[in-house]
Amino acid sequence: MMTDPIADMLTRIRNAVRIERPHVEVPTSKVKRGMAEVLKREGYIWDWNESTETKFPAIRLDLKYGPNGERVIRHIKRISKPGRRIYNGANNLRPILNGLGISIVSTSRGVISDREARQRNLGGEVLCEVW
């Protein structure tokens, strides 16, 4: 029984990047689709698509590496957990590593990065940090 599907997605990405897999598949949900779109917009993955070929629908993330095989995603960490939700207003969303990383935030307008949340003056639940 899986109690935290978002942490499962982040762990699958972390493990795939560690062994330099070209892609990874995770079970689908609306929040995971939003997170995948944010990772694509911010340049951490090449692309993502949803496959319904199997019994359970899944999202396939095409992971991104540098020209010499450097990892683009070096660190991915779950912030808000089922036992302790972390909510921040737009004023409290600070840049990660002085703007080199991002936080993924679930807002009333969907799942967006911390940069977009500050521009739109939106707060929400901080799902994870990526750099």
C-alpha positions in Angstrom: 0.0 0.0 0.0 1.4 3.3 -1.1 0.8 6.2 1.3 2.6 9.0 -0.6 2.4 8.7 -4.4 4.3 12.0 -4.9 7.3 10.7 -2.9 7.1 7.5 -4.9 7.4 9.6 -8.2 10.4 11.5 -6.8 12.1 8.3 -5.7 11.6 6.8 -9.1 13.1 9.9 -10.8 16.0 9.9 -8.3 16.8 6.3 -8.8 16.6 6.5 -12.6 18.9 9.6 -12.7 21.4 7.8 -10.4 21.8 4.9 -12.9 21.5 7.2 -15.9 18.3 5.8 -17.4 16.9 7.6 -20.5 13.4 7.6 -19.2 11.2 6.6 -16.2 7.5 5.6 -15.9 5.3 6.6 -13.0 1.6 6.0 -12.3 -0.5 8.9 -13.4 -2.5 11.5 -11.5 -3.4 15.2 -12.0 -0.7 16.4 -9.6 2.0 14.2 -11.2 1.0 15.6 -14.7 1.4 19.1 -13.3 4.8 18.3 -11.7 6.0 16.7 -15.0 4.9 19.9 -16.9 6.8 22.1 -14.5 9.9 20.0 -14.8 9.7 20.3 -18.6 9.1 24.0 -18.5 12.0 24.6 -16.2 14.4 22.4 -18.3 14.9 19.4 -16.0 13.4 16.8 -18.4 13.2 16.7 -22.2 9.5 15.8 -22.4 6.8 13.7 -20.9 3.8 11.8 -22.2 1.0 9.8 -20.9 0.6 6.2 -22.1 -2.6 4.2 -21.8 -1.2 1.1 -23.4 -0.9 -0.8 -20.2 -3.6 -1.8 -17.7 -2.8 1.2 -15.5 -2.1 4.5 -17.2 1.4 5.9 -16.6 3.5 9.0 -17.3 6.8 8.5 -19.1 9.4 11.1 -18.3 12.3 11.5 -20.7 15.2 12.5 -18.5 17.7 15.1 -19.5 21.5 14.8 -19.2 24.3 17.1 -20.3 26.6 16.5 -23.3 29.1 14.5 -21.3 26.4 12.6 -19.3 26.1 15.2 -16.4 23.0 14.9 -14.4 20.6 17.8 -14.8 18.6 16.7 -11.8 21.2 16.5 -9.0 18.9 16.7 -6.1 15.1 16.2 -5.7 13.5 16.3 -2.3 10.0 16.0 -0.9 9.1 19.0 1.3 5.5 18.7 2.2 4.7 15.2 3.5 1.4 13.5 4.4 2.2 13.8 8.1 3.3 17.5 7.9 2.0 19.7 5.1 4.1 22.8 4.4 2.2 25.8 3.0 3.9 29.1 2.1 2.5 32.4 0.9 3.9 34.2 -2.1 6.1 36.4 0.2 7.6 33.4 1.9 8.6 31.5 -1.3 12.4 32.0 -1.4 14.6 31.2 -4.4 16.4 27.8 -4.1 20.2 28.1 -4.4 19.8 31.8 -5.4 17.6 30.9 -8.4 19.6 27.8 -9.6 16.9 25.4 -8.3 13.1 25.4 -8.1 10.4 24.5 -5.7 7.2 23.0 -7.1 4.1 24.5 -5.5 0.5 23.3 -5.7 -1.7 26.3 -5.8 -5.3 27.1 -6.4 -4.4 27.7 -10.1 -2.6 24.4 -10.5 0.9 23.0 -10.0 3.5 25.7 -10.8 7.2 26.6 -10.0 8.1 29.0 -7.2 9.1 31.6 -9.8 5.7 31.5 -11.4 4.0 31.6 -8.0 6.0 34.7 -7.0 5.1 36.4 -10.3 1.4 35.6 -10.0 1.4 36.4 -6.2 0.1 32.9 -5.3 0.9 30.7 -2.4 0.3 27.1 -1.8 1.6 23.7 -0.7 5.3 23.3 -1.4 5.6 19.8 -2.9 9.3 19.4 -3.6 12.6 21.1 -4.3 14.7 20.4 -7.4 18.3 21.4 -8.3 
